[in-house]
Amino acid sequence: MMDENLLLWIDETRNAILEHDPTALVTIGFFVPQRPNSARQGDQRWIETRPVIWESSLDFIDLHPYPGYNFNLAKYVENFGMTGMQAKPIIMGELGAAREKFPSEITVARVLQDWQVESCQYGFDGWLLWTYNKIDESFYYGLSGNGEIDKVLAPHNRPDPCQPADFDFLQ
């Protein structure tokens, strides 16, 4: 019932948006579901993303897997239920790292580059950095430190996000 109602809500919301702008692309962002791999212990919010990914009318899917939470990307992909999805684009709508999980901007730049490169093999098609400017002190942002995160993730420095690049400060 939950899955069917979520799909109905998505379809109705998308239709309402398209009535006002027939060219709009519609998506919804999701944090990681709590199963099959145990995630977000103590968090009472519940979501199942597999039906949305495979059955919804969304134009693309926006998922939020964060490194540093004792969860590798393969487990995130399994929990999201996205394995093998090719029919619609999947973006990593929150590519970021919490300060409590990593010691420095340089470490985060390396981790996020590796996370982005690895995500390609699981079918991610796009990435949005969380965030470019400081809006939440608990997360690193693109311009943190000397802008190492921005430099590593910027498309003009790495035109192919599925391939790593060398940067002097990562040595």
C-alpha positions in Angstrom: 0.0 0.0 0.0 2.8 2.4 0.8 4.6 1.7 -2.4 1.4 2.1 -4.5 0.5 5.4 -2.8 4.0 6.8 -3.2 3.8 6.0 -7.0 0.4 7.5 -7.2 1.6 10.7 -5.4 4.6 10.9 -7.7 2.5 10.5 -10.9 -0.1 13.1 -9.7 2.6 15.6 -8.7 4.5 15.1 -11.9 1.3 15.6 -13.9 0.5 18.8 -12.0 4.0 20.2 -12.7 3.8 19.3 -16.4 0.4 21.1 -16.7 2.3 24.3 -15.8 5.5 23.5 -17.7 5.3 20.7 -20.2 9.1 20.7 -20.7 10.0 20.3 -17.0 12.0 17.3 -15.8 10.7 16.0 -12.5 12.6 14.1 -9.8 12.5 13.4 -6.1 15.5 12.9 -3.8 15.9 10.0 -1.4 18.1 9.1 1.6 19.1 5.5 1.9 16.5 3.0 2.8 17.0 1.0 6.0 17.2 -2.4 4.4 18.3 -5.0 3.3 21.6 -3.7 4.9 20.9 -2.1 8.3 21.1 1.7 7.8 20.2 4.8 9.7 19.7 3.1 13.1 17.2 4.9 15.3 15.8 6.9 12.4 12.1 6.4 12.3 11.6 7.7 8.8 10.8 4.9 6.3 11.2 4.7 2.6 11.4 2.1 -0.1 13.0 3.4 -3.3 13.0 0.3 -5.5 9.4 0.8 -6.7 10.1 4.5 -7.4 13.3 3.7 -9.3 11.7 1.0 -11.4 8.0 1.9 -11.7 7.6 5.7 -11.3 7.1 8.3 -14.0 9.9 10.4 -12.7 12.3 11.6 -15.4 15.4 10.9 -13.3 16.1 9.6 -9.8 18.1 11.6 -7.1 19.8 9.4 -4.5 21.9 10.5 -1.5 24.6 8.0 -0.5 27.3 9.6 1.7 30.7 8.0 2.3 32.0 7.5 5.8 29.0 5.8 7.4 30.4 2.2 7.5 28.5 1.6 4.3 30.3 1.0 1.0 28.7 2.1 -2.3 27.7 -1.5 -3.2 25.5 -1.7 0.0 24.0 1.7 -0.8 23.1 0.5 -4.3 21.6 -2.7 -2.8 19.5 -0.7 -0.3 18.3 1.7 -3.0 17.3 -1.2 -5.2 18.9 0.3 -8.3 21.1 -2.5 -9.5 20.9 -2.7 -13.3 18.7 0.4 -13.8 19.4 1.7 -17.3 16.0 3.0 -18.3 16.2 6.4 -16.5 19.1 8.5 -15.3 20.2 8.3 -11.7 22.1 11.2 -10.1 23.9 11.4 -6.8 22.1 14.5 -5.8 24.1 14.9 -2.6 27.7 14.1 -3.2 29.3 15.2 0.1 31.0 14.4 3.3 30.4 15.1 7.0 33.2 16.8 8.9 32.9 14.3 11.8 33.8 11.5 9.4 37.0 12.9 7.7 40.0 14.9 9.0 40.6 17.4 6.2 39.6 18.9 2.9 42.4 17.0 1.1 41.1 13.7 2.5 37.6 14.5 1.4 38.7 15.6 -2.0 40.3 12.2 -2.5 37.4 10.3 -1.0 34.8 12.1 -3.1 36.8 11.6 -6.3 37.0 7.9 -5.6 33.3 7.8 -4.6 32.3 9.5 -7.8 34.5 7.3 -10.0 33.3 4.1 -8.3 29.6 5.2 -8.6 29.9 5.0 -12.4 30.1 1.2 -12.3 26.8 1.2 -10.4 24.9 3.3 -13.0 25.1 6.8 -11.6 24.9 9.3 -14.4 25.3 12.7 -12.6 26.5 14.3 -9.4 25.6 17.4 -7.4 28.1 18.5 -4.7 26.6 19.1 -1.3 27.5 22.0 -1.1 29.6 24.5 -3.0 29.5 27.3 -0.4 29.2 27.0 3.3 25.6 26.6 4.4 26.1 23.9 7.1 29.2 23.8 9.2 28.9 20.1 9.8 29.7 19.3 6.1 32.7 20.0 3.9 31.8 22.2 0.9 33.4 22.8 -2.4 35.3 25.9 -1.4 36.4 24.5 2.0 40.1 25.0 2.8 41.8 26.0 -0.4 39.0 24.7 -2.7 40.5 21.2 -3.0 37.1 19.6 -3.2 36.0 22.0 -6.0 39.2 21.4 -7.9 38.9 17.6 -7.8 35.2 17.5 -8.8 35.1 20.4 -11.3 34.3 19.1 -14.8 36.8 21.4 -16.4 39.5 19.6 -14.3 38.1 16.1 -14.8 35.9 16.1 -17.9 35.2 12.3 -17.5 33.8 11.9 -13.9 34.3 8.2 -14.3 38.1 8.5 -14.4 40.3 9.8 -11.6 42.8 12.6 -12.1 46.1 13.5 -10.4 46.3 16.7 -8.4 49.5 17.9 -6.7 47.8 18.3 -3.3 46.6 14.7 -3.3 50.2 13.3 -3.4 
